[in-house]
Amino acid sequence: MVRDRYVLLGLARPRAEWFRAVAQWATSAAIPAEFLKCVSVAELLARLETGRPHSAALIDASLPGLDRDLVDAARRAGVAVLVVGETRTDWLTLGASAVLPPTLRREVLLDALASHASLVGGVDIGTDSGLSEALNETGLGALVVSVCGPGGTGASITAAALAQGMAADMPDHSVLLADLALHADQAMLHDVRDVVPGVQELVEAHRSGQLGDDEVRGLTFEVVDRGYDLLIGLRRARHWASLRPRAFDAGFAALCRAYDVVVCDVDPDIEGDEIGTPDVAERHLLARTATAASDVVIVVGRPTAKGVHSLVRTLADLADGGVAAARLLPVVVDAPRSPRARAGLASAVAQLGGSAARATAPLLFLPGRRVDDAVRDGLPMPAPLPGLLARAVRATASRSGPVLAAGRDPVLVQPGSLGL
C-alpha cells in the first residue's frame, strides 16, 4: 500500500528558523511529511545507510559538514538534497537537487518536494541518478601517466625524469608532476622548502567548490630547469584519512583540465573494498583514482632476482586490480648494457608473469646514470633517461588508445531496497 507522504531528513545549525518551521508543518499535517531531525552529519549518514527509504534531506547551507561527499552519499541512497539558506557555493553543480531560501515558505518546500523527491512507497524515485556527468569524468582530454614500483626501485626519480621528458618532447603543452604517494618524497627530491600548498589543499578546496585552471596552477610549484610544475603530496602518510573521496575525484579532474600532461607518482598497491573493508579502498584512494584514469601505468623494477620478482608481482597486482595489460609499461632501471643480459631479463619477466606480462608494452631498459647528483644539485635529469621514457609513453598510449571517462563504481544493493 502506497502512503502519500514524504520522509524528510533534516540537519541544521541550532535554532534555525526554517528547521523549526518544517517540524511544525510536519507535526500539524500542514505538509504530508514525516520529519526526522538529525543532530550531526554522522547521524544523517547513519540514517542513509539503514536502507529505509527517504524522500529528501534538508540541509542548512551554513553547516561546515555540508560538502561534495555528503551530497554524493545522499544521492547514492536515492535521496534528493535540498540546501536551505544563503550560500555562495553552486550546490546545484555539486549535485544538490535545489537551493531554497532561508525564509522558507510552505509552498516553496512543497513545490521543491514535488519536483525532486518522491512519496515513500512509490515506484518512481523521480531524482537524478547521481552527480552531473562532468563530475564523474576524470581524464578530460589530458594524457595521464602513473608511475609506481616496489620500494627502493627509483619510481619517484623515474616519474621526475618522465615529466622532464614530456615537457621537452611536447614544448607547447603544460606538464604536471603530482605526488600522490602516501609517503610523498617529491618535495624532498625537488628541495621544496614549503609544505603548503599541496594535494591536501587541492582536495579541501573541492569539498564545496570548483577551482579554475589558474587557481589550480596556483597550488603548484614551478620547476623551471625541468619545464614542469610540481604538486607536492601528503605532509604525513596518515593524512590520507582527511581526504574525502568525491572531493579528491573533483580535484583530480581539475588537474586534468588545467594541464595537458599529468604524471602521477603513486604507490603500487590499489587494493580496494572487494573483501568488505571500505577503509582499505579509501587508504589507497590516490593510487586507485590515478591508475584508473591513466593512459599508461609505468611499473619500475631493478635488474636483480628480487627486482624481477617484485616487478612481475606488481604487474600482476595491477592487472588484477583492473588496469588493462596493454597500458602497463614495465621499466628496468640501471639496466645492463649487454644485449644478452637484457634479453634474459625480458625472457624472465615474460615467463614469470605469464599472459599478463606478455600482453604489456615491451620492456624498457634505462641505463645507469648519476641521478643522485642531479637531485642533490637541483639539475635536470641526465640524458637519455627523460627522452627514452617520453617516447615509450607516447608509443604505449598510441597503441592502447584513449581511456574512457570513468563512471561510478558498482555499489552493493541494500536488502529490501529494490522497488522503493
C-alpha positions as CSV (number, residue, x, y, z in Angstrom):
1,M,0.0,0.0,0.0
2,V,1.4,3.4,-1.0
3,R,1.4,6.0,1.7
4,D,1.2,9.5,0.2
5,R,3.8,11.1,2.5
6,Y,7.4,12.3,2.3
7,V,10.0,11.1,4.7
8,L,12.4,14.0,5.2
9,L,15.8,14.1,6.9
10,G,16.8,17.5,8.5
11,L,20.2,18.8,9.5
12,A,20.7,22.4,10.6
13,R,22.5,24.7,12.9
14,P,20.9,25.3,16.4
15,R,17.8,27.5,16.4
16,A,17.5,27.7,12.7
17,E,14.1,29.3,11.9
18,W,13.4,27.1,8.8
19,F,14.2,24.0,10.7
20,R,11.6,24.8,13.4
21,A,9.1,25.7,10.8
22,V,9.4,22.4,8.9
23,A,9.0,20.5,12.1
24,Q,5.8,22.4,12.9
25,W,4.4,21.9,9.4
26,A,5.0,18.1,9.6
27,T,3.6,17.8,13.2
28,S,0.4,19.7,12.3
29,A,0.0,17.9,9.0
30,A,0.4,21.1,7.1
31,I,2.7,19.2,4.7
32,P,2.3,15.4,4.0
33,A,5.6,14.6,5.6
34,E,7.4,12.8,8.4
35,F,10.4,15.0,9.5
36,L,13.3,13.2,11.1
37,K,15.8,15.6,12.8
38,C,19.5,14.8,12.8
39,V,21.9,16.3,15.2
40,S,25.1,15.7,13.3
41,V,26.4,14.7,9.9
42,A,27.3,11.2,11.3
43,E,23.6,10.6,12.3
44,L,22.5,11.7,8.8
45,L,24.9,9.3,7.2
46,A,23.8,6.5,9.5
47,R,20.2,7.0,8.6
48,L,21.0,7.0,4.9
49,E,22.8,3.6,5.4
50,T,19.9,1.9,7.2
51,G,18.2,1.0,3.9
52,R,14.9,2.7,4.9
53,P,13.6,4.8,2.1
54,H,13.8,8.6,2.5
55,S,12.4,11.3,0.2
56,A,14.8,14.2,0.7
57,A,17.4,15.6,3.0
58,L,17.1,19.3,4.0
59,I,20.5,20.6,5.0
60,D,21.4,24.1,6.2
61,A,23.8,25.8,3.9
62,S,25.9,27.3,6.8
63,L,26.9,23.9,8.1
64,P,30.7,23.2,7.8
65,G,29.9,19.5,7.3
66,L,28.0,20.1,4.1
67,D,30.3,19.2,1.2
68,R,30.5,17.3,-2.0
69,D,30.9,13.9,-0.3
70,L,27.8,14.4,1.9
71,V,25.7,15.3,-1.1
72,D,27.0,12.3,-3.0
73,A,26.2,9.9,-0.1
74,A,22.6,11.2,-0.1
75,R,22.2,10.9,-3.9
76,R,23.6,7.4,-3.9
77,A,21.0,6.5,-1.4
78,G,18.3,7.8,-3.8
79,V,17.6,10.9,-1.6
80,A,17.1,14.3,-3.0
81,V,19.3,17.0,-1.4
82,L,17.7,20.4,-0.7
83,V,20.1,23.0,0.6
84,V,18.4,25.7,2.6
85,G,20.0,29.1,3.2
86,E,22.1,31.8,1.5
87,T,25.3,30.5,0.0
88,R,28.0,31.5,-2.5
89,T,28.6,27.8,-3.4
90,D,27.0,26.5,-6.5
91,W,25.4,23.4,-4.8
92,L,23.4,22.6,-8.0
93,T,26.7,21.9,-9.8
94,L,27.9,19.8,-6.9
95,G,24.9,17.5,-7.0
96,A,22.1,19.2,-4.9
97,S,18.6,19.0,-6.3
98,A,17.6,22.5,-5.3
99,V,18.7,25.5,-3.2
100,L,15.9,27.0,-1.1
101,P,15.8,30.5,0.6
102,P,16.4,30.8,4.4
103,T,13.0,32.3,4.9
104,L,11.4,29.1,3.8
105,R,7.7,29.1,2.9
106,R,5.5,26.0,2.9
107,E,4.5,26.5,-0.8
108,V,8.2,26.7,-1.8
109,L,9.0,23.5,0.1
110,L,6.1,21.6,-1.3
111,D,7.0,22.7,-4.8
112,A,10.6,21.5,-4.4
113,L,9.4,18.2,-3.0
114,A,7.0,17.6,-5.9
115,S,9.8,18.4,-8.4
116,H,12.7,16.5,-6.9
117,A,11.5,14.0,-4.2
118,S,9.2,11.0,-4.2
119,L,6.5,9.7,-1.9
120,V,7.6,6.8,0.2
121,G,6.2,3.6,-1.3
122,G,6.1,4.9,-4.8
123,V,7.9,3.2,-7.7
124,D,9.4,6.2,-9.4
125,I,12.1,7.8,-7.4
126,G,12.0,10.9,-9.5
127,T,15.5,12.1,-8.8
128,D,18.7,12.3,-10.8
129,S,20.9,9.2,-10.8
130,G,23.8,11.0,-9.2
131,L,26.2,13.8,-9.7
132,S,26.5,15.5,-13.1
133,E,28.4,13.7,-15.8
134,A,31.1,16.3,-15.6
135,L,31.9,15.4,-12.0
136,N,32.2,11.7,-12.9
137,E,34.8,12.3,-15.7
138,T,38.4,12.1,-14.8
139,G,40.6,12.3,-17.9
140,L,39.0,15.3,-19.6
141,G,41.5,15.1,-22.5
142,A,44.8,15.1,-20.5
143,L,47.4,12.5,-21.0
144,V,47.7,10.8,-17.6
145,V,50.6,8.6,-16.7
146,S,51.1,6.9,-13.3
147,V,54.5,5.7,-12.2
148,C,54.8,3.2,-9.4
149,G,57.1,0.4,-8.2
150,P,58.2,-1.5,-5.2
151,G,60.1,0.4,-2.6
152,G,63.7,1.3,-3.4
153,T,63.4,0.8,-7.2
154,G,63.5,4.5,-8.1
155,A,59.9,5.1,-9.1
156,S,59.9,8.7,-7.8
157,I,63.1,9.5,-9.7
158,T,61.6,7.9,-12.8
159,A,58.4,10.0,-12.5
160,A,60.5,13.2,-12.4
161,A,62.6,12.1,-15.4
162,L,59.4,11.3,-17.3
163,A,57.9,14.7,-16.5
164,Q,61.0,16.4,-17.8
165,G,61.0,14.3,-20.9
166,M,57.3,15.0,-21.7
167,A,58.0,18.8,-21.2
168,A,60.9,18.6,-23.6
169,D,59.0,16.4,-26.1
170,M,55.9,18.5,-26.0
171,P,57.1,22.1,-25.5
172,D,53.7,23.6,-26.4
173,H,51.9,21.5,-23.7
174,S,51.8,22.1,-19.9
175,V,53.1,19.2,-17.8
176,L,52.4,18.5,-14.1
177,L,54.2,16.1,-11.8
178,A,51.7,15.2,-9.0
179,D,53.0,13.4,-5.9
180,L,50.1,11.1,-4.9
181,A,52.1,8.6,-2.9
182,L,51.3,8.0,0.8
183,H,55.0,8.6,1.7
184,A,55.4,11.6,-0.6
185,D,59.1,12.2,-1.5
186,Q,58.9,14.6,-4.4
187,A,59.1,17.7,-2.2
188,M,62.4,16.4,-0.8
189,L,63.7,15.4,-4.2
190,H,62.9,18.9,-5.6
191,D,64.2,20.7,-2.5
192,V,60.8,22.4,-2.0
193,R,61.2,24.3,1.3
194,D,57.4,24.9,1.8
195,V,55.0,22.3,3.0
196,V,51.9,24.0,1.5
197,P,50.1,24.2,-0.7
198,G,49.7,20.6,-1.9
199,V,47.3,17.8,-2.6
200,Q,45.5,18.4,0.8
201,E,44.7,22.0,-0.1
202,L,43.6,20.9,-3.5
203,V,41.1,18.4,-2.1
204,E,39.9,20.8,0.6
205,A,39.1,23.5,-2.0
206,H,37.0,21.0,-3.9
207,R,34.9,19.9,-0.9
208,S,32.4,22.6,-1.6
209,G,33.6,24.3,-4.7
210,Q,35.4,24.1,-8.0
211,L,38.7,25.8,-8.8
212,G,39.6,27.4,-12.1
213,D,42.7,26.5,-14.1
214,D,44.7,29.4,-12.8
215,E,43.7,28.7,-9.2
216,V,44.8,25.0,-9.7
217,R,48.1,26.1,-11.1
218,G,48.5,28.4,-8.1
219,L,48.7,25.4,-5.8
220,T,51.8,24.0,-7.6
221,F,55.5,24.9,-7.7
222,E,57.2,25.7,-11.0
223,V,60.3,23.6,-11.7
224,V,62.0,25.9,-14.1
225,D,65.1,23.9,-15.1
226,R,63.0,20.9,-16.0
227,G,60.0,22.5,-17.6
228,Y,57.1,21.2,-15.5
229,D,55.1,22.1,-12.4
230,L,55.0,20.1,-9.2
231,L,52.1,19.3,-6.9
232,I,53.6,18.2,-3.6
233,G,51.9,15.4,-1.7
234,L,50.7,14.5,1.8
235,R,52.7,16.0,4.6
236,R,52.4,12.8,6.6
237,A,51.2,9.4,5.4
238,R,48.5,9.3,8.0
239,H,46.8,12.3,6.5
240,W,45.1,10.2,3.9
241,A,42.2,9.9,6.3
242,S,41.5,13.6,5.8
243,L,40.9,13.2,2.0
244,R,37.2,12.9,1.1
245,P,36.7,10.6,-1.9
246,R,34.4,12.7,-4.1
247,A,36.4,15.8,-3.3
248,F,39.6,14.1,-4.4
249,D,37.8,13.0,-7.6
250,A,36.9,16.6,-8.4
251,G,40.4,17.8,-7.5
252,F,42.0,15.2,-9.8
253,A,39.6,16.2,-12.6
254,A,40.6,19.8,-12.1
255,L,44.3,18.8,-12.5
256,C,43.5,17.1,-15.8
257,R,41.7,20.2,-17.0
258,A,44.4,22.6,-16.1
259,Y,47.3,20.6,-17.6
260,D,47.8,18.7,-20.9
261,V,50.0,16.0,-19.3
262,V,49.7,14.8,-15.7
263,V,52.4,12.4,-14.4
264,C,51.4,10.8,-11.1
265,D,53.9,9.3,-8.6
266,V,51.7,6.7,-6.9
267,D,52.0,3.6,-4.7
268,P,51.8,0.2,-6.4
269,D,49.0,-1.0,-4.1
270,I,45.5,-0.4,-5.4
271,E,43.7,-2.9,-3.2
272,G,40.0,-2.0,-2.8
273,D,37.0,-2.9,-0.7
274,E,36.3,-6.2,-2.5
275,I,36.8,-8.0,0.8
276,G,34.3,-5.8,2.6
277,T,36.6,-3.2,4.1
278,P,35.9,0.3,2.6
279,D,38.7,1.8,4.7
280,V,41.2,-0.1,2.6
281,A,39.9,1.5,-0.6
282,E,40.0,5.0,1.0
283,R,43.6,4.5,2.1
284,H,44.5,3.7,-1.5
285,L,42.2,6.3,-2.9
286,L,45.0,8.3,-4.6
287,A,46.6,5.4,-6.4
288,R,43.3,3.8,-7.4
289,T,42.0,7.1,-8.9
290,A,45.2,7.8,-10.8
291,T,45.7,4.4,-12.2
292,A,42.1,4.1,-13.3
293,A,42.4,7.3,-15.3
294,S,45.9,6.6,-16.7
295,D,46.6,6.2,-20.3
296,V,49.9,4.5,-19.3
297,V,50.9,2.9,-16.0
298,I,54.7,2.6,-15.6
299,V,56.0,-0.2,-13.3
300,V,59.6,0.3,-12.2
301,G,61.9,-2.6,-11.3
302,R,65.6,-3.4,-11.0
303,P,67.8,-6.0,-12.8
304,T,68.2,-8.4,-9.8
305,A,66.4,-11.6,-8.9
306,K,64.4,-9.8,-6.2
307,G,63.8,-6.9,-8.6
308,V,62.4,-9.1,-11.3
309,H,60.2,-10.9,-8.9
310,S,58.8,-7.7,-7.4
311,L,58.3,-6.3,-10.9
312,V,56.3,-9.3,-12.1
313,R,54.3,-9.3,-8.9
314,T,53.4,-5.7,-9.2
315,L,52.3,-6.1,-12.9
316,A,50.0,-9.0,-11.8
317,D,48.5,-6.9,-8.9
318,L,47.8,-4.0,-11.2
319,A,46.2,-6.3,-13.9
320,D,44.1,-8.0,-11.2
321,G,43.1,-4.5,-10.0
322,G,41.5,-3.6,-13.3
323,V,44.4,-1.9,-15.2
324,A,44.5,-3.1,-18.8
325,A,47.6,-5.0,-19.5
326,A,48.1,-3.1,-22.8
327,R,48.5,0.1,-20.7
328,L,51.2,-1.3,-18.4
329,L,54.8,-0.3,-19.3
330,P,57.5,-2.3,-17.4
331,V,60.7,-0.4,-16.9
332,V,64.1,-1.7,-15.6
333,V,66.4,1.0,-14.2
334,D,70.2,0.6,-14.1
335,A,69.8,-2.0,-16.8
336,P,72.9,-3.9,-18.0
337,R,74.4,-2.9,-21.3
338,S,74.8,-6.4,-22.6
339,P,72.1,-7.3,-25.2
340,R,72.3,-10.9,-23.9
341,A,71.6,-9.8,-20.3
342,R,68.7,-7.6,-21.4
343,A,67.2,-10.5,-23.4
344,G,67.5,-12.7,-20.4
345,L,65.6,-10.1,-18.2
346,A,62.9,-9.8,-20.8
347,S,62.5,-13.6,-21.1
348,A,62.4,-13.9,-17.3
349,V,59.6,-11.3,-16.9
350,A,57.6,-12.9,-19.7
351,Q,57.9,-16.4,-18.3
352,L,57.3,-15.5,-14.6
353,G,54.5,-13.0,-15.4
354,G,52.5,-15.4,-17.7
355,S,49.9,-14.0,-20.1
356,A,49.5,-10.7,-18.2
357,A,53.2,-9.8,-18.6
358,R,53.3,-10.9,-22.2
359,A,50.4,-8.6,-23.0
360,T,52.1,-5.5,-21.6
361,A,54.2,-3.0,-23.6
362,P,57.7,-4.1,-24.4
363,L,60.2,-3.9,-21.5
364,L,62.0,-0.6,-21.4
365,F,65.6,-0.6,-20.2
366,L,67.1,2.6,-18.7
367,P,70.9,2.8,-18.5
368,G,72.5,3.7,-15.2
369,R,73.2,7.5,-14.8
370,R,74.2,9.8,-12.0
371,V,70.7,10.8,-11.0
372,D,71.7,11.3,-7.3
373,D,74.0,14.1,-8.4
374,A,71.1,15.8,-10.4
375,V,68.8,15.5,-7.3
376,R,71.4,16.9,-4.9
377,D,72.3,19.8,-7.2
378,G,68.8,20.5,-8.5
379,L,69.8,19.9,-12.1
380,P,67.8,18.4,-14.9
381,M,67.8,14.6,-15.1
382,P,70.6,13.3,-17.2
383,A,70.1,12.1,-20.8
384,P,68.9,9.8,-22.3
385,L,66.5,8.9,-19.4
386,P,63.9,11.6,-20.0
387,G,63.8,11.1,-23.8
388,L,63.6,7.3,-23.6
389,L,60.7,7.5,-21.1
390,A,58.7,10.1,-23.1
391,R,59.0,8.2,-26.4
392,A,58.0,4.9,-24.7
393,V,55.0,6.5,-23.0
394,R,53.8,8.1,-26.2
395,A,54.1,4.9,-28.1
396,T,52.2,2.9,-25.5
397,A,49.4,5.5,-25.3
398,S,49.1,5.5,-29.1
399,R,48.8,1.7,-29.2
400,S,46.3,1.4,-26.3
401,G,44.0,4.3,-27.3
402,P,42.3,6.8,-25.1
403,V,40.9,6.0,-21.7
404,L,37.1,6.2,-21.4
405,A,35.6,8.5,-18.8
406,A,35.3,6.7,-15.5
407,G,31.8,6.1,-14.3
408,R,30.7,5.5,-10.7
409,D,31.9,2.3,-9.1
410,P,29.4,-0.5,-8.5
411,V,27.7,-0.4,-5.1
412,L,26.0,-3.1,-3.1
413,V,22.2,-3.1,-3.2
414,Q,20.7,-2.7,0.3
415,P,18.5,-5.7,1.1
416,G,14.8,-4.7,0.7
417,S,15.6,-1.5,-1.2
418,L,14.6,-2.7,-4.7
419,G,11.5,-1.0,-6.0
420,L,11.4,1.6,-3.3
